[in-house]
Amino acid sequence: MPEVTRFYGIVIKIFFLREHNPPHFHAVYGEHNGIFEIETLKMLEGDLPKKAQSLIVEWAGNYKAELMEMWNKKQLQKLPPLE
């Protein structure tokens, strides 16, 4: 499973097969989904509530370098959740 972390009911995933640029990660919160660009942390598409988006951007800001390294090396690693 391509899960990187989970916190507050949010699951962060990165997929490597058949993925496309720009480098990005996926977030799932209940029935809501979002795709976030790693470089800018902007949600490229999705329907996540604003509060979930804020938590995701806060978390990703702490691990931007690690997310980009995973994308470039195509190697998944677990990261700590937002606390």
C-alpha positions, 0 to 999 in steps of 0.5 A, spaced: 500 500 500 502 506 498 501 510 504 506 515 507 502 517 513 495 518 516 493 523 521 486 526 523 482 521 519 486 523 513 491 518 509 496 521 505 499 516 499 504 516 493 503 512 487 509 511 482 506 506 477 503 510 471 504 517 475 505 523 471 508 530 472 508 535 476 510 531 482 504 530 487 501 526 492 494 524 494 490 525 500 483 521 502 479 524 508 473 519 508 469 520 501 473 526 499 479 526 495 485 531 493 491 531 489 497 536 491 503 538 488 509 537 492 512 544 490 507 549 491 502 544 496 496 547 492 491 542 491 490 540 483 484 537 484 479 534 489 473 536 493 477 536 500 474 540 506 478 547 507 480 544 514 482 538 511 486 542 506 489 546 511 492 540 515 495 537 509 498 543 507 501 544 514 503 537 514 506 537 507 510 543 509 514 539 514 516 534 509 516 537 502 524 535 501 522 528 503 516 527 499 520 530 493 525 525 494 520 519 494 517 522 488 524 522 484 527 515 487 520 512 486 521 509 493 516 509 499 517 511 506 513 512 512 513 519 515 510 521 521 503 524 522 501 531 524 501 532 531 
